[in-house]
Amino acid sequence: MQHWSIGVFASIDAGLGVKLEVVRDLGIKTIQLHTPYKTSRTPENAALFTKQLADYGITITTVFLGFEGESYETIDITAKTVGFVPPLTRSARLAEAFEISDFAKLLGVTAIGSHIGFVPHEKNSSDYKEVVETIQRLCDHLAGNNQALHLETGQESVNSLLEFIGNVRRKNLFINFDPANLILYGIGDPIGALKVVGSYVRGVHCKDALATTGKPGVDWGREVPFGTGQVNAELFLRTLHEIGYDGALTIEREIPEEPQRQKEEIGQAVRLISELKAKILNI
Ligand code: MG
């Protein structure tokens, strides 16, 4: 794959990403794919989908886990519903994640992305230990499929995330760095955080945001088009260059209810990233 190949978050059916036709129209060559619905995850569909992607010249870099019942309506609801932290859905979601990993293998995909959820703060609690064990089992299943797990940033400080990764002790556990999430969740400066997690970064989202004017960590910040928020797009890319990241730059713009605007803003992000790539990489 090209150095800093431009990508976009896409959906076949489930999820908030753009449709494949939009990816093709924008001339984008890589995608991170939101997990399709269970009924779509068949070997026949994997074959059909692989052919469609080949026709469009698109490569999937990551399949991102998504589960029924997850809601990002408020930060509090996110904590109660997202990922592997809510105890009631934990084992069922782990079983489903194994199935999604197997489906991703049929698509030839070697990375699975995931929000784990808000990791419990009390390291000695049974809850924390159970989340660690869950992610260990997930990593082990993925290793059997030659896949890595990329944890999405945002819901905790990067220091907590690094500590969690250290406790899981698996060689195929890395980070998908989303600078906007750190602003949206009120965690703090994304550039400083990126330097801290440096070598663990195996995927990134080019997403931007403005911090809340209410209570950080309680009220959401606001997602805005890449390059127009508080991330500082140029500094973000320069820092990625500094830490030696050469993977895909995946644009995330989650406004599927406004498809025309979504397409336009992703197109603007493509132009901005192309300019910055030329400037920073001298190409
Ligand atoms: Mg993201």
py3Dmol code that shows the C-alpha trace and the ligand (Angstrom):
import py3Dmol

protein = """\
ATOM      1  CA  MET A   1       0.000   0.000   0.000  1.00  0.00           C
ATOM      2  CA  GLN A   2       1.036   3.572  -0.732  1.00  0.00           C
ATOM      3  CA  HIS A   3       2.549   5.741   2.034  1.00  0.00           C
ATOM      4  CA  TRP A   4      -0.411   7.515   3.698  1.00  0.00           C
ATOM      5  CA  SER A   5      -2.957   6.050   1.330  1.00  0.00           C
ATOM      6  CA  ILE A   6      -6.143   8.128   1.680  1.00  0.00           C
ATOM      7  CA  GLY A   7      -9.114   6.180   2.988  1.00  0.00           C
ATOM      8  CA  VAL A   8     -12.646   6.680   4.208  1.00  0.00           C
ATOM      9  CA  PHE A   9     -14.907   4.988   6.714  1.00  0.00           C
ATOM     10  CA  ALA A  10     -17.511   3.075   4.708  1.00  0.00           C
ATOM     11  CA  SER A  11     -20.612   0.960   5.248  1.00  0.00           C
ATOM     12  CA  ILE A  12     -22.338  -1.710   3.172  1.00  0.00           C
ATOM     13  CA  ASP A  13     -25.523  -1.690   5.235  1.00  0.00           C
ATOM     14  CA  ALA A  14     -24.982  -1.065   8.967  1.00  0.00           C
ATOM     15  CA  GLY A  15     -23.073   1.892  10.374  1.00  0.00           C
ATOM     16  CA  LEU A  16     -22.597   5.566   9.637  1.00  0.00           C
ATOM     17  CA  GLY A  17     -19.992   5.398   6.876  1.00  0.00           C
ATOM     18  CA  VAL A  18     -20.368   6.291   3.207  1.00  0.00           C
ATOM     19  CA  LYS A  19     -21.578   3.906   0.522  1.00  0.00           C
ATOM     20  CA  LEU A  20     -19.071   2.206  -1.783  1.00  0.00           C
ATOM     21  CA  GLU A  21     -20.304   4.142  -4.809  1.00  0.00           C
ATOM     22  CA  VAL A  22     -19.349   7.368  -3.029  1.00  0.00           C
ATOM     23  CA  VAL A  23     -15.887   5.953  -2.269  1.00  0.00           C
ATOM     24  CA  ARG A  24     -15.481   5.110  -5.956  1.00  0.00           C
ATOM     25  CA  ASP A  25     -16.780   8.501  -7.118  1.00  0.00           C
ATOM     26  CA  LEU A  26     -14.277  10.296  -4.877  1.00  0.00           C
ATOM     27  CA  GLY A  27     -11.395   8.203  -6.240  1.00  0.00           C
ATOM     28  CA  ILE A  28     -10.529   6.857  -2.772  1.00  0.00           C
ATOM     29  CA  LYS A  29      -8.637   3.564  -2.752  1.00  0.00           C
ATOM     30  CA  THR A  30      -8.832   2.279   0.833  1.00  0.00           C
ATOM     31  CA  ILE A  31     -11.651   1.909   3.318  1.00  0.00           C
ATOM     32  CA  GLN A  32     -12.256   0.952   6.882  1.00  0.00           C
ATOM     33  CA  LEU A  33     -15.489  -1.012   6.791  1.00  0.00           C
ATOM     34  CA  HIS A  34     -18.145  -0.927   9.496  1.00  0.00           C
ATOM     35  CA  THR A  35     -19.243  -4.482  10.317  1.00  0.00           C
ATOM     36  CA  PRO A  36     -22.146  -5.477   8.054  1.00  0.00           C
ATOM     37  CA  TYR A  37     -25.324  -6.909   9.600  1.00  0.00           C
ATOM     38  CA  LYS A  38     -25.192 -10.544  10.674  1.00  0.00           C
ATOM     39  CA  THR A  39     -27.472 -11.591   7.801  1.00  0.00           C
ATOM     40  CA  SER A  40     -24.976 -10.088   5.316  1.00  0.00           C
ATOM     41  CA  ARG A  41     -21.960 -11.886   6.767  1.00  0.00           C
ATOM     42  CA  THR A  42     -22.083 -14.988   4.570  1.00  0.00           C
ATOM     43  CA  PRO A  43     -19.336 -16.590   2.444  1.00  0.00           C
ATOM     44  CA  GLU A  44     -21.435 -15.831  -0.677  1.00  0.00           C
ATOM     45  CA  ASN A  45     -21.611 -12.146   0.203  1.00  0.00           C
ATOM     46  CA  ALA A  46     -17.892 -12.079   1.026  1.00  0.00           C
ATOM     47  CA  ALA A  47     -17.160 -13.381  -2.493  1.00  0.00           C
ATOM     48  CA  LEU A  48     -19.543 -10.889  -4.142  1.00  0.00           C
ATOM     49  CA  PHE A  49     -18.199  -8.022  -2.091  1.00  0.00           C
ATOM     50  CA  THR A  50     -14.579  -8.950  -2.810  1.00  0.00           C
ATOM     51  CA  LYS A  51     -15.368  -8.860  -6.533  1.00  0.00           C
ATOM     52  CA  GLN A  52     -17.091  -5.469  -6.261  1.00  0.00           C
ATOM     53  CA  LEU A  53     -14.112  -4.015  -4.378  1.00  0.00           C
ATOM     54  CA  ALA A  54     -11.705  -5.393  -6.983  1.00  0.00           C
ATOM     55  CA  ASP A  55     -13.808  -3.811  -9.751  1.00  0.00           C
ATOM     56  CA  TYR A  56     -13.613  -0.454  -7.942  1.00  0.00           C
ATOM     57  CA  GLY A  57      -9.904  -0.891  -7.094  1.00  0.00           C
ATOM     58  CA  ILE A  58     -10.604  -0.515  -3.361  1.00  0.00           C
ATOM     59  CA  THR A  59      -8.754  -2.265  -0.500  1.00  0.00           C
ATOM     60  CA  ILE A  60     -10.198  -2.746   2.997  1.00  0.00           C
ATOM     61  CA  THR A  61      -7.586  -1.878   5.632  1.00  0.00           C
ATOM     62  CA  THR A  62      -9.744  -2.610   8.703  1.00  0.00           C
ATOM     63  CA  VAL A  63     -13.128  -4.055   9.606  1.00  0.00           C
ATOM     64  CA  PHE A  64     -14.557  -2.088  12.521  1.00  0.00           C
ATOM     65  CA  LEU A  65     -16.692  -3.931  15.064  1.00  0.00           C
ATOM     66  CA  GLY A  66     -20.192  -2.654  15.673  1.00  0.00           C
ATOM     67  CA  PHE A  67     -22.916  -4.236  17.806  1.00  0.00           C
ATOM     68  CA  GLU A  68     -26.648  -3.980  18.141  1.00  0.00           C
ATOM     69  CA  GLY A  69     -27.656  -1.855  21.118  1.00  0.00           C
ATOM     70  CA  GLU A  70     -24.670   0.518  20.940  1.00  0.00           C
ATOM     71  CA  SER A  71     -25.622   4.179  21.179  1.00  0.00           C
ATOM     72  CA  TYR A  72     -23.500   7.336  21.119  1.00  0.00           C
ATOM     73  CA  GLU A  73     -26.423   9.593  22.014  1.00  0.00           C
ATOM     74  CA  THR A  74     -24.706  11.039  25.105  1.00  0.00           C
ATOM     75  CA  ILE A  75     -21.353  10.287  26.752  1.00  0.00           C
ATOM     76  CA  ASP A  76     -23.197   8.573  29.620  1.00  0.00           C
ATOM     77  CA  ILE A  77     -25.243   6.364  27.250  1.00  0.00           C
ATOM     78  CA  THR A  78     -22.047   5.574  25.306  1.00  0.00           C
ATOM     79  CA  ALA A  79     -20.431   4.340  28.539  1.00  0.00           C
ATOM     80  CA  LYS A  80     -23.437   2.112  29.238  1.00  0.00           C
ATOM     81  CA  THR A  81     -23.844   0.617  25.773  1.00  0.00           C
ATOM     82  CA  VAL A  82     -20.626   0.584  23.728  1.00  0.00           C
ATOM     83  CA  GLY A  83     -18.059  -2.169  23.288  1.00  0.00           C
ATOM     84  CA  PHE A  84     -16.999  -4.912  25.670  1.00  0.00           C
ATOM     85  CA  VAL A  85     -17.341  -3.029  28.939  1.00  0.00           C
ATOM     86  CA  PRO A  86     -21.130  -3.354  29.556  1.00  0.00           C
ATOM     87  CA  PRO A  87     -21.252  -6.722  31.430  1.00  0.00           C
ATOM     88  CA  LEU A  88     -24.647  -7.979  30.241  1.00  0.00           C
ATOM     89  CA  THR A  89     -23.700  -8.059  26.547  1.00  0.00           C
ATOM     90  CA  ARG A  90     -19.990  -8.875  26.975  1.00  0.00           C
ATOM     91  CA  SER A  91     -19.945 -12.600  26.249  1.00  0.00           C
ATOM     92  CA  ALA A  92     -22.473 -12.414  23.393  1.00  0.00           C
ATOM     93  CA  ARG A  93     -20.474  -9.599  21.780  1.00  0.00           C
ATOM     94  CA  LEU A  94     -17.245 -11.571  22.144  1.00  0.00           C
ATOM     95  CA  ALA A  95     -18.850 -14.515  20.341  1.00  0.00           C
ATOM     96  CA  GLU A  96     -20.091 -12.156  17.616  1.00  0.00           C
ATOM     97  CA  ALA A  97     -16.639 -10.535  17.338  1.00  0.00           C
ATOM     98  CA  PHE A  98     -15.195 -14.006  16.614  1.00  0.00           C
ATOM     99  CA  GLU A  99     -17.727 -14.388  13.777  1.00  0.00           C
ATOM    100  CA  ILE A 100     -16.903 -10.924  12.424  1.00  0.00           C
ATOM    101  CA  SER A 101     -13.192 -11.766  12.525  1.00  0.00           C
ATOM    102  CA  ASP A 102     -13.874 -14.934  10.515  1.00  0.00           C
ATOM    103  CA  PHE A 103     -15.918 -12.929   7.988  1.00  0.00           C
ATOM    104  CA  ALA A 104     -13.127 -10.332   7.742  1.00  0.00           C
ATOM    105  CA  LYS A 105     -10.691 -13.165   7.045  1.00  0.00           C
ATOM    106  CA  LEU A 106     -12.843 -14.182   4.058  1.00  0.00           C
ATOM    107  CA  LEU A 107     -12.389 -10.605   2.819  1.00  0.00           C
ATOM    108  CA  GLY A 108      -8.613 -10.877   3.291  1.00  0.00           C
ATOM    109  CA  VAL A 109      -8.588  -8.261   6.071  1.00  0.00           C
ATOM    110  CA  THR A 110      -5.830  -8.371   8.687  1.00  0.00           C
ATOM    111  CA  ALA A 111      -7.007  -5.718  11.160  1.00  0.00           C
ATOM    112  CA  ILE A 112     -10.124  -5.470  13.314  1.00  0.00           C
ATOM    113  CA  GLY A 113     -10.939  -2.093  14.867  1.00  0.00           C
ATOM    114  CA  SER A 114     -12.959  -1.686  18.042  1.00  0.00           C
ATOM    115  CA  HIS A 115     -14.190   0.676  20.678  1.00  0.00           C
ATOM    116  CA  ILE A 116     -13.713  -1.329  23.870  1.00  0.00           C
ATOM    117  CA  GLY A 117     -15.844   1.130  25.804  1.00  0.00           C
ATOM    118  CA  PHE A 118     -15.013   3.038  28.965  1.00  0.00           C
ATOM    119  CA  VAL A 119     -12.503   0.766  30.695  1.00  0.00           C
ATOM    120  CA  PRO A 120     -13.210   0.547  34.456  1.00  0.00           C
ATOM    121  CA  HIS A 121     -10.784   2.706  36.448  1.00  0.00           C
ATOM    122  CA  GLU A 122     -10.352   0.334  39.400  1.00  0.00           C
ATOM    123  CA  LYS A 123      -7.564  -1.989  38.232  1.00  0.00           C
ATOM    124  CA  ASN A 124      -8.180  -4.560  40.966  1.00  0.00           C
ATOM    125  CA  SER A 125     -11.903  -4.834  40.317  1.00  0.00           C
ATOM    126  CA  SER A 126     -13.324  -8.044  38.879  1.00  0.00           C
ATOM    127  CA  ASP A 127     -14.891  -5.901  36.167  1.00  0.00           C
ATOM    128  CA  TYR A 128     -11.498  -4.623  34.966  1.00  0.00           C
ATOM    129  CA  LYS A 129     -10.025  -8.138  35.029  1.00  0.00           C
ATOM    130  CA  GLU A 130     -12.962  -9.508  33.046  1.00  0.00           C
ATOM    131  CA  VAL A 131     -12.566  -6.836  30.358  1.00  0.00           C
ATOM    132  CA  VAL A 132      -8.835  -7.663  30.148  1.00  0.00           C
ATOM    133  CA  GLU A 133      -9.650 -11.390  29.795  1.00  0.00           C
ATOM    134  CA  THR A 134     -12.257 -10.639  27.129  1.00  0.00           C
ATOM    135  CA  ILE A 135      -9.758  -8.691  25.038  1.00  0.00           C
ATOM    136  CA  GLN A 136      -7.140 -11.423  25.555  1.00  0.00           C
ATOM    137  CA  ARG A 137      -9.580 -13.994  24.169  1.00  0.00           C
ATOM    138  CA  LEU A 138     -10.435 -11.696  21.271  1.00  0.00           C
ATOM    139  CA  CYS A 139      -6.740 -11.131  20.458  1.00  0.00           C
ATOM    140  CA  ASP A 140      -6.115 -14.885  20.584  1.00  0.00           C
ATOM    141  CA  HIS A 141      -8.950 -15.589  18.162  1.00  0.00           C
ATOM    142  CA  LEU A 142      -7.698 -12.846  15.847  1.00  0.00           C
ATOM    143  CA  ALA A 143      -4.136 -14.199  16.010  1.00  0.00           C
ATOM    144  CA  GLY A 144      -5.516 -17.504  14.679  1.00  0.00           C
ATOM    145  CA  ASN A 145      -6.821 -15.536  11.681  1.00  0.00           C
ATOM    146  CA  ASN A 146      -3.533 -13.596  11.306  1.00  0.00           C
ATOM    147  CA  GLN A 147      -5.279 -10.409  12.384  1.00  0.00           C
ATOM    148  CA  ALA A 148      -4.465  -7.602  14.810  1.00  0.00           C
ATOM    149  CA  LEU A 149      -6.862  -5.697  17.058  1.00  0.00           C
ATOM    150  CA  HIS A 150      -6.792  -1.892  16.818  1.00  0.00           C
ATOM    151  CA  LEU A 151      -8.384  -0.163  19.797  1.00  0.00           C
ATOM    152  CA  GLU A 152     -10.061   3.142  19.005  1.00  0.00           C
ATOM    153  CA  THR A 153      -8.937   6.075  21.140  1.00  0.00           C
ATOM    154  CA  GLY A 154     -11.225   8.519  22.850  1.00  0.00           C
ATOM    155  CA  GLN A 155     -13.005   7.040  25.798  1.00  0.00           C
ATOM    156  CA  GLU A 156     -10.061   7.155  28.185  1.00  0.00           C
ATOM    157  CA  SER A 157      -6.728   8.895  28.470  1.00  0.00           C
ATOM    158  CA  VAL A 158      -3.975   7.387  26.337  1.00  0.00           C
ATOM    159  CA  ASN A 159      -2.058   6.554  29.521  1.00  0.00           C
ATOM    160  CA  SER A 160      -4.986   4.414  30.717  1.00  0.00           C
ATOM    161  CA  LEU A 161      -5.170   2.847  27.278  1.00  0.00           C
ATOM    162  CA  LEU A 162      -1.443   2.002  27.309  1.00  0.00           C
ATOM    163  CA  GLU A 163      -1.779   0.540  30.792  1.00  0.00           C
ATOM    164  CA  PHE A 164      -4.709  -1.566  29.598  1.00  0.00           C
ATOM    165  CA  ILE A 165      -2.713  -2.788  26.571  1.00  0.00           C
ATOM    166  CA  GLY A 166       0.151  -3.666  28.940  1.00  0.00           C
ATOM    167  CA  ASN A 167      -2.228  -5.709  31.097  1.00  0.00           C
ATOM    168  CA  VAL A 168      -3.662  -7.597  28.111  1.00  0.00           C
ATOM    169  CA  ARG A 169      -0.124  -8.655  27.067  1.00  0.00           C
ATOM    170  CA  ARG A 170      -0.840  -9.662  23.488  1.00  0.00           C
ATOM    171  CA  LYS A 171       1.457  -8.961  20.546  1.00  0.00           C
ATOM    172  CA  ASN A 172      -1.391  -8.260  18.115  1.00  0.00           C
ATOM    173  CA  LEU A 173      -2.958  -5.421  20.114  1.00  0.00           C
ATOM    174  CA  PHE A 174      -2.509  -1.883  18.747  1.00  0.00           C
ATOM    175  CA  ILE A 175      -4.275   1.486  18.491  1.00  0.00           C
ATOM    176  CA  ASN A 176      -6.459   3.217  15.927  1.00  0.00           C
ATOM    177  CA  PHE A 177      -5.862   6.878  16.744  1.00  0.00           C
ATOM    178  CA  ASP A 178      -8.811   9.232  16.369  1.00  0.00           C
ATOM    179  CA  PRO A 179      -7.711  12.763  17.321  1.00  0.00           C
ATOM    180  CA  ALA A 180     -11.258  14.166  17.247  1.00  0.00           C
ATOM    181  CA  ASN A 181     -12.496  11.666  19.813  1.00  0.00           C
ATOM    182  CA  LEU A 182     -10.091  13.040  22.406  1.00  0.00           C
ATOM    183  CA  ILE A 183     -11.699  16.450  21.904  1.00  0.00           C
ATOM    184  CA  LEU A 184     -15.274  15.109  21.731  1.00  0.00           C
ATOM    185  CA  TYR A 185     -14.904  13.117  24.959  1.00  0.00           C
ATOM    186  CA  GLY A 186     -13.031  15.937  26.701  1.00  0.00           C
ATOM    187  CA  ILE A 187      -9.849  13.895  27.218  1.00  0.00           C
ATOM    188  CA  GLY A 188      -7.459  16.615  26.076  1.00  0.00           C
ATOM    189  CA  ASP A 189      -4.787  17.526  23.522  1.00  0.00           C
ATOM    190  CA  PRO A 190      -4.694  14.964  20.701  1.00  0.00           C
ATOM    191  CA  ILE A 191      -1.212  15.851  19.449  1.00  0.00           C
ATOM    192  CA  GLY A 192       0.454  15.292  22.828  1.00  0.00           C
ATOM    193  CA  ALA A 193      -1.521  12.046  23.163  1.00  0.00           C
ATOM    194  CA  LEU A 194      -0.379  10.874  19.719  1.00  0.00           C
ATOM    195  CA  LYS A 195       3.264  11.304  20.741  1.00  0.00           C
ATOM    196  CA  VAL A 196       2.640   9.213  23.869  1.00  0.00           C
ATOM    197  CA  VAL A 197       1.134   6.233  22.002  1.00  0.00           C
ATOM    198  CA  GLY A 198       3.503   6.583  18.997  1.00  0.00           C
ATOM    199  CA  SER A 199       4.639   3.075  18.121  1.00  0.00           C
ATOM    200  CA  TYR A 200       1.245   1.487  18.891  1.00  0.00           C
ATOM    201  CA  VAL A 201      -0.559   3.454  16.181  1.00  0.00           C
ATOM    202  CA  ARG A 202      -1.543   1.177  13.284  1.00  0.00           C
ATOM    203  CA  GLY A 203      -4.572   3.073  12.002  1.00  0.00           C
ATOM    204  CA  VAL A 204      -5.864   6.646  12.177  1.00  0.00           C
ATOM    205  CA  HIS A 205      -9.082   8.535  11.622  1.00  0.00           C
ATOM    206  CA  CYS A 206      -8.871  11.938   9.997  1.00  0.00           C
ATOM    207  CA  LYS A 207     -11.734  13.472  11.914  1.00  0.00           C
ATOM    208  CA  ASP A 208     -12.074  16.887  13.536  1.00  0.00           C
ATOM    209  CA  ALA A 209     -14.069  18.387  16.381  1.00  0.00           C
ATOM    210  CA  LEU A 210     -14.702  21.377  18.590  1.00  0.00           C
ATOM    211  CA  ALA A 211     -14.619  20.925  22.354  1.00  0.00           C
ATOM    212  CA  THR A 212     -17.836  21.299  24.308  1.00  0.00           C
ATOM    213  CA  THR A 213     -18.670  24.696  25.730  1.00  0.00           C
ATOM    214  CA  GLY A 214     -20.456  22.828  28.529  1.00  0.00           C
ATOM    215  CA  LYS A 215     -18.893  20.253  30.865  1.00  0.00           C
ATOM    216  CA  PRO A 216     -15.980  18.280  29.329  1.00  0.00           C
ATOM    217  CA  GLY A 217     -16.456  14.527  29.802  1.00  0.00           C
ATOM    218  CA  VAL A 218     -20.191  14.996  30.381  1.00  0.00           C
ATOM    219  CA  ASP A 219     -21.363  16.950  27.325  1.00  0.00           C
ATOM    220  CA  TRP A 220     -20.312  16.040  23.800  1.00  0.00           C
ATOM    221  CA  GLY A 221     -18.071  18.271  21.771  1.00  0.00           C
ATOM    222  CA  ARG A 222     -19.155  18.753  18.152  1.00  0.00           C
ATOM    223  CA  GLU A 223     -17.788  16.848  15.142  1.00  0.00           C
ATOM    224  CA  VAL A 224     -16.851  19.167  12.236  1.00  0.00           C
ATOM    225  CA  PRO A 225     -15.244  18.634   8.801  1.00  0.00           C
ATOM    226  CA  PHE A 226     -11.558  17.640   8.914  1.00  0.00           C
ATOM    227  CA  GLY A 227      -9.348  20.729   8.926  1.00  0.00           C
ATOM    228  CA  THR A 228     -11.974  23.051  10.443  1.00  0.00           C
ATOM    229  CA  GLY A 229     -11.830  22.063  14.117  1.00  0.00           C
ATOM    230  CA  GLN A 230      -9.335  22.032  16.968  1.00  0.00           C
ATOM    231  CA  VAL A 231      -7.255  19.013  15.847  1.00  0.00           C
ATOM    232  CA  ASN A 232      -4.863  21.119  13.700  1.00  0.00           C
ATOM    233  CA  ALA A 233      -4.770  18.884  10.619  1.00  0.00           C
ATOM    234  CA  GLU A 234      -1.277  19.893   9.502  1.00  0.00           C
ATOM    235  CA  LEU A 235       0.269  19.356  12.923  1.00  0.00           C
ATOM    236  CA  PHE A 236      -1.575  16.032  13.182  1.00  0.00           C
ATOM    237  CA  LEU A 237      -0.061  14.786   9.917  1.00  0.00           C
ATOM    238  CA  ARG A 238       3.372  16.196  10.771  1.00  0.00           C
ATOM    239  CA  THR A 239       3.244  14.345  14.088  1.00  0.00           C
ATOM    240  CA  LEU A 240       2.219  11.116  12.347  1.00  0.00           C
ATOM    241  CA  HIS A 241       5.249  11.574  10.110  1.00  0.00           C
ATOM    242  CA  GLU A 242       7.431  12.190  13.167  1.00  0.00           C
ATOM    243  CA  ILE A 243       6.339   8.953  14.874  1.00  0.00           C
ATOM    244  CA  GLY A 244       6.968   7.007  11.654  1.00  0.00           C
ATOM    245  CA  TYR A 245       3.340   6.214  10.808  1.00  0.00           C
ATOM    246  CA  ASP A 246       2.987   5.366   7.109  1.00  0.00           C
ATOM    247  CA  GLY A 247      -0.387   3.549   7.036  1.00  0.00           C
ATOM    248  CA  ALA A 248      -3.719   4.727   5.676  1.00  0.00           C
ATOM    249  CA  LEU A 249      -5.250   8.107   6.551  1.00  0.00           C
ATOM    250  CA  THR A 250      -8.921   7.216   6.916  1.00  0.00           C
ATOM    251  CA  ILE A 251     -11.393  10.078   6.773  1.00  0.00           C
ATOM    252  CA  GLU A 252     -14.331   9.694   9.127  1.00  0.00           C
ATOM    253  CA  ARG A 253     -17.358  11.961   8.681  1.00  0.00           C
ATOM    254  CA  GLU A 254     -20.451  10.574  10.304  1.00  0.00           C
ATOM    255  CA  ILE A 255     -23.459  12.429   8.914  1.00  0.00           C
ATOM    256  CA  PRO A 256     -25.235   9.720   6.853  1.00  0.00           C
ATOM    257  CA  GLU A 257     -28.504  11.633   7.250  1.00  0.00           C
ATOM    258  CA  GLU A 258     -27.009  14.265   4.916  1.00  0.00           C
ATOM    259  CA  PRO A 259     -25.381  12.158   2.177  1.00  0.00           C
ATOM    260  CA  GLN A 260     -24.721  15.030  -0.237  1.00  0.00           C
ATOM    261  CA  ARG A 261     -23.003  17.133   2.409  1.00  0.00           C
ATOM    262  CA  GLN A 262     -21.144  14.060   3.659  1.00  0.00           C
ATOM    263  CA  LYS A 263     -19.765  13.426   0.165  1.00  0.00           C
ATOM    264  CA  GLU A 264     -18.757  17.082  -0.322  1.00  0.00           C
ATOM    265  CA  GLU A 265     -17.011  17.317   3.025  1.00  0.00           C
ATOM    266  CA  ILE A 266     -15.153  14.057   2.472  1.00  0.00           C
ATOM    267  CA  GLY A 267     -14.082  15.421  -0.924  1.00  0.00           C
ATOM    268  CA  GLN A 268     -12.755  18.562   0.785  1.00  0.00           C
ATOM    269  CA  ALA A 269     -10.870  16.401   3.294  1.00  0.00           C
ATOM    270  CA  VAL A 270      -9.311  14.421   0.423  1.00  0.00           C
ATOM    271  CA  ARG A 271      -8.066  17.664  -1.139  1.00  0.00           C
ATOM    272  CA  LEU A 272      -6.709  18.960   2.163  1.00  0.00           C
ATOM    273  CA  ILE A 273      -4.902  15.696   2.962  1.00  0.00           C
ATOM    274  CA  SER A 274      -3.467  15.512  -0.569  1.00  0.00           C
ATOM    275  CA  GLU A 275      -2.040  19.037  -0.189  1.00  0.00           C
ATOM    276  CA  LEU A 276      -0.609  18.274   3.239  1.00  0.00           C
ATOM    277  CA  LYS A 277       0.859  14.976   2.029  1.00  0.00           C
ATOM    278  CA  ALA A 278       2.633  16.771  -0.801  1.00  0.00           C
ATOM    279  CA  LYS A 279       3.936  19.423   1.596  1.00  0.00           C
ATOM    280  CA  ILE A 280       5.076  17.092   4.385  1.00  0.00           C
ATOM    281  CA  LEU A 281       6.367  14.146   2.344  1.00  0.00           C
ATOM    282  CA  ASN A 282       7.734  16.317  -0.477  1.00  0.00           C
ATOM    283  CA  ILE A 283       5.903  14.314  -3.134  1.00  0.00           C
TER     284      ILE A 283
END
"""
ligand_1 = """\
1
MG
Mg -13.115 7.203 14.936
"""
view = py3Dmol.view(width=600, height=400)
view.addModel(protein, "pdb")
view.setStyle({"model": 0}, {"cartoon": {"style": "trace"}})
view.addModel(ligand_1, "xyz")
view.setStyle({"model": 1}, {"stick": {}})
view.zoomTo()
view.show()
